[in-house]
């Protein structure tokens, strides 16, 4: 029964995605925005979570906005829709204009860190079109191994895998990832990790995030401390001309010892995501339950 459901989902995915891919660029982006607004209207549970997350962050005085909460969340859904349309066009080999629109800042920061020979950990979050960042980065900098969770539908997952790996990147799935990551870094490789999703207590620590307690992965801090890899924050945001990817300088690790050092470094990495959200509040994934289990 599950396989039948997966097949039906896959057929529906291609029926909807092919027309979106072949539309002219502007029409495709408008359609993406429409799909985002449609989700805003019908996906009431996630809309409610997004509005509540933003409102709580404002009440915690960790973010200041100049527009109504609902407008920012509506723009957030529109951004998700545009991002989906962009990835669909790229998936079918029709996204050259989108990839070419990506500009880079701070490439020298990457080269400086990579020259140390201990590997580079790129930390980021679900900001802007993060899938586009993963696709565009190896074309200008270096192939990356990204930590990912497979999509539940295996047929759609295979399609997405091919897109993510098209320009030389590799995927490392979370289960058993530590050994693979450390082996790659010791060879001077580059690992990309999204660090803004809630994890279980065995996988991280509670730190302050936008004024509230949130479980945050300890993986990048733990690995960097253990083998001396450089950690660089990297983010993408939407601009008038397309997208800009910014690579920040290497983050200096804490000089204290033990577990407190891992907690402190985790907090430092997470601060870059907070800063991104303050500058681009409509481009972060507000629909995620970022603060779940943090009161336990």
C-alpha positions as CSV (number, residue, x, y, z in Angstrom):
1,X,0.0,0.0,0.0
2,X,2.8,2.4,0.9
3,X,4.5,1.8,-2.5
4,X,1.2,2.6,-4.3
5,X,1.0,5.9,-2.4
6,X,4.6,6.7,-3.2
7,X,4.0,6.0,-6.9
8,X,0.9,8.2,-6.9
9,X,2.8,11.0,-5.2
10,X,5.6,10.7,-7.7
11,X,3.2,10.9,-10.7
12,X,1.5,13.9,-9.2
13,X,4.9,15.5,-8.6
14,X,5.9,15.2,-12.2
15,X,2.5,16.3,-13.5
16,X,2.8,19.5,-11.5
17,X,6.5,20.1,-11.9
18,X,7.0,19.7,-15.7
19,X,4.7,22.7,-16.6
20,X,6.4,24.8,-14.0
21,X,9.8,23.9,-15.4
22,X,9.0,24.7,-19.1
23,X,7.3,28.1,-18.4
24,X,9.3,31.2,-19.2
25,X,11.4,32.4,-16.3
26,X,9.1,35.3,-15.2
27,X,5.9,33.2,-15.5
28,X,7.6,30.4,-13.6
29,X,8.5,32.8,-10.7
30,X,5.0,34.2,-10.7
31,X,3.5,30.7,-10.6
32,X,5.9,29.9,-7.7
33,X,4.7,32.9,-5.8
34,X,1.1,31.9,-6.4
35,X,1.8,28.4,-5.1
36,X,3.4,30.0,-2.0
37,X,0.3,32.1,-1.4
38,X,-1.9,29.1,-2.0
39,X,0.1,27.2,0.7
40,X,-0.3,30.2,3.0
41,X,-4.0,30.0,2.6
42,X,-4.6,26.2,2.9
43,X,-1.7,25.0,5.1
44,X,-3.2,26.6,8.2
45,X,-1.2,24.5,10.7
46,X,2.1,25.6,9.4
47,X,0.9,29.2,8.9
48,X,-0.1,29.3,12.5
49,X,3.3,27.9,13.6
50,X,5.2,30.5,11.5
51,X,3.2,33.4,12.8
52,X,3.6,32.2,16.4
53,X,7.3,31.7,16.0
54,X,7.8,35.2,14.6
55,X,5.5,36.7,17.3
56,X,7.4,35.0,20.1
57,X,10.7,36.1,18.7
58,X,9.5,39.7,18.6
59,X,8.1,39.4,22.2
60,X,11.5,38.1,23.3
61,X,13.0,41.3,21.9
62,X,15.4,39.4,19.7
63,X,14.1,40.7,16.4
64,X,12.6,44.0,15.4
65,X,10.3,44.2,12.3
66,X,9.0,47.2,10.3
67,X,6.1,45.4,8.7
68,X,3.1,43.5,10.1
69,X,3.8,39.9,11.2
70,X,1.3,38.4,8.8
71,X,2.8,40.2,5.8
72,X,6.3,38.9,6.6
73,X,5.0,35.4,6.9
74,X,3.0,35.8,3.7
75,X,6.2,37.0,2.0
76,X,7.9,34.0,3.6
77,X,5.6,31.6,1.9
78,X,6.0,33.5,-1.4
79,X,9.8,33.1,-1.1
80,X,9.3,29.3,-0.5
81,X,7.2,29.2,-3.7
82,X,9.8,31.1,-5.8
83,X,12.6,28.9,-4.4
84,X,10.6,25.8,-5.3
85,X,10.0,27.1,-8.9
86,X,13.8,27.8,-9.2
87,X,14.8,24.4,-8.1
88,X,12.3,22.7,-10.4
89,X,13.6,24.6,-13.4
90,X,17.2,23.6,-12.5
91,X,16.1,20.0,-12.0
92,X,15.0,19.8,-15.6
93,X,18.1,21.5,-16.9
94,X,16.3,24.8,-17.6
95,X,17.8,26.9,-14.8
96,X,21.0,28.2,-16.3
97,X,19.7,31.8,-15.9
98,X,19.0,31.2,-12.2
99,X,22.4,29.7,-11.5
100,X,24.1,32.5,-13.4
101,X,22.3,35.1,-11.4
102,X,24.1,33.9,-8.2
103,X,26.9,36.3,-7.0
104,X,29.5,35.4,-4.4
105,X,31.0,37.5,-1.6
106,X,33.9,36.3,0.6
107,X,35.4,33.6,-1.7
108,X,38.8,34.6,-0.3
109,X,37.6,33.6,3.2
110,X,37.1,30.0,1.9
111,X,40.4,29.8,0.1
112,X,42.2,31.0,3.2
113,X,40.6,28.5,5.4
114,X,41.0,25.6,2.9
115,X,44.7,26.3,2.6
116,X,45.2,25.2,6.2
117,X,44.6,21.6,5.0
118,X,42.3,20.4,7.8
119,X,39.1,20.6,5.9
120,X,36.3,23.2,5.9
121,X,32.9,23.0,7.6
122,X,30.3,25.3,6.1
123,X,27.5,26.0,8.5
124,X,24.3,27.5,7.4
125,X,20.5,27.4,7.9
126,X,17.3,27.1,6.0
127,X,17.7,30.6,4.7
128,X,16.8,32.0,1.3
129,X,17.0,29.3,-1.4
130,X,19.4,27.0,0.5
131,X,19.0,24.3,-2.2
132,X,20.2,26.8,-4.9
133,X,23.2,27.6,-2.7
134,X,24.2,24.0,-2.5
135,X,23.9,23.7,-6.3
136,X,25.8,26.9,-7.2
137,X,28.6,26.7,-4.7
138,X,30.7,23.9,-6.3
139,X,30.6,25.8,-9.7
140,X,32.5,28.7,-8.2
141,X,34.4,27.2,-5.2
142,X,34.6,23.5,-4.4
143,X,32.6,20.4,-4.4
144,X,30.8,19.9,-1.1
145,X,29.5,16.9,0.9
146,X,26.2,18.0,2.4
147,X,24.5,16.4,5.4
148,X,20.9,15.6,4.5
149,X,17.9,13.7,5.5
150,X,16.3,11.5,2.7
151,X,12.8,12.4,1.6
152,X,10.3,9.8,2.7
153,X,9.2,9.0,-0.8
154,X,12.2,7.0,-2.3
155,X,11.2,7.7,-5.9
156,X,11.1,11.5,-5.4
157,X,14.2,11.2,-3.2
158,X,16.2,9.6,-6.1
159,X,15.2,12.5,-8.4
160,X,16.2,15.1,-5.8
161,X,19.5,13.3,-5.2
162,X,20.5,13.6,-8.8
163,X,19.7,17.3,-8.7
164,X,21.8,17.9,-5.6
165,X,24.7,15.9,-6.9
166,X,24.6,17.2,-10.5
167,X,27.6,19.6,-10.1
168,X,29.8,17.2,-8.2
169,X,28.4,17.5,-4.6
170,X,27.8,14.4,-2.6
171,X,25.2,13.6,0.0
172,X,25.9,12.2,3.5
173,X,22.8,10.9,5.2
174,X,22.6,11.5,8.9
175,X,22.8,7.9,10.0
176,X,26.4,7.0,10.6
177,X,27.5,10.4,9.2
178,X,30.2,11.2,11.8
179,X,32.9,8.8,10.5
180,X,32.3,9.7,6.9
181,X,32.5,13.4,7.7
182,X,35.7,13.1,9.7
183,X,37.3,11.0,7.0
184,X,36.4,13.6,4.3
185,X,37.7,16.5,6.4
186,X,41.0,14.9,7.2
187,X,41.5,14.6,3.5
188,X,40.9,18.4,3.1
189,X,37.3,18.1,2.0
190,X,34.4,20.4,2.5
191,X,31.3,19.6,4.5
192,X,28.0,21.6,4.5
193,X,25.7,21.4,7.6
194,X,22.4,23.1,8.3
195,X,22.3,23.8,12.0
196,X,18.9,25.5,12.6
197,X,16.6,22.6,13.1
198,X,15.6,21.1,16.5
199,X,17.5,18.0,17.4
200,X,17.2,15.4,20.2
201,X,19.1,15.8,23.4
202,X,21.6,13.2,22.4
203,X,22.5,15.2,19.3
204,X,23.1,18.7,20.7
205,X,22.7,21.3,23.4
206,X,20.1,23.8,24.4
207,X,21.3,27.3,23.6
208,X,19.6,30.7,23.3
209,X,18.1,31.2,19.8
210,X,16.2,34.4,19.1
211,X,15.6,34.9,22.8
212,X,14.3,31.4,23.6
213,X,15.8,28.0,24.5
214,X,16.3,25.7,21.5
215,X,18.0,22.3,20.9
216,X,20.9,22.8,18.5
217,X,23.2,20.3,16.8
218,X,26.7,20.0,18.4
219,X,28.1,18.2,15.3
220,X,30.1,21.1,13.7
221,X,31.5,22.3,17.0
222,X,32.4,18.8,18.1
223,X,34.2,17.8,14.9
224,X,36.0,21.2,14.5
225,X,37.3,20.9,18.1
226,X,38.4,17.3,17.5
227,X,40.3,17.6,14.2
228,X,40.9,21.3,13.8
229,X,38.8,22.0,10.8
230,X,37.9,25.6,9.9
231,X,34.2,26.6,10.4
232,X,32.8,29.2,8.0
233,X,29.2,30.5,8.0
234,X,27.7,30.7,4.5
235,X,24.3,32.1,3.5
236,X,22.3,33.0,0.4
237,X,19.7,35.7,0.1
238,X,17.5,37.0,-2.7
239,X,18.4,40.3,-4.4
240,X,16.9,42.4,-7.2
241,X,19.2,40.8,-9.7
242,X,19.1,37.2,-8.4
243,X,20.9,35.8,-5.4
244,X,24.0,36.6,-3.3
245,X,26.0,34.0,-1.4
246,X,28.1,35.4,1.3
247,X,30.9,33.4,2.9
248,X,32.0,34.8,6.3
249,X,35.6,34.6,7.7
250,X,36.5,31.5,9.8
251,X,34.9,31.6,13.2
252,X,37.4,31.5,16.0
253,X,36.8,28.5,18.3
254,X,36.5,28.8,22.0
255,X,39.7,28.4,24.0
256,X,38.1,26.9,27.0
257,X,38.2,23.1,27.6
258,X,35.6,20.4,27.7
259,X,31.9,20.4,27.0
260,X,31.5,24.1,27.7
261,X,33.7,24.8,24.7
262,X,31.3,22.8,22.4
263,X,28.3,24.7,23.8
264,X,30.0,28.1,23.4
265,X,31.1,27.3,19.8
266,X,27.6,26.0,19.0
267,X,26.2,29.3,20.2
268,X,28.7,31.3,18.1
269,X,27.7,29.5,14.9
270,X,24.0,29.9,15.6
271,X,24.4,33.7,16.1
272,X,25.1,34.0,12.4
273,X,21.7,32.6,11.6
274,X,20.1,35.0,14.1
275,X,21.9,37.8,12.3
276,X,20.6,36.6,9.0
277,X,17.0,36.5,10.2
278,X,17.2,40.0,11.6
279,X,18.3,41.3,8.1
280,X,16.1,39.0,6.1
281,X,13.1,38.1,8.3
282,X,11.0,36.8,5.4
283,X,13.6,34.4,4.1
284,X,14.0,32.0,7.1
285,X,12.0,28.8,7.5
286,X,9.5,30.0,10.1
287,X,7.2,27.1,9.6
288,X,9.7,24.7,11.3
289,X,9.0,23.9,15.0
290,X,12.4,25.2,16.0
291,X,11.8,25.4,19.7
292,X,10.1,22.0,20.3
293,X,11.2,19.9,23.3
294,X,13.2,22.8,24.7
295,X,11.2,23.0,27.9
296,X,11.8,19.4,28.9
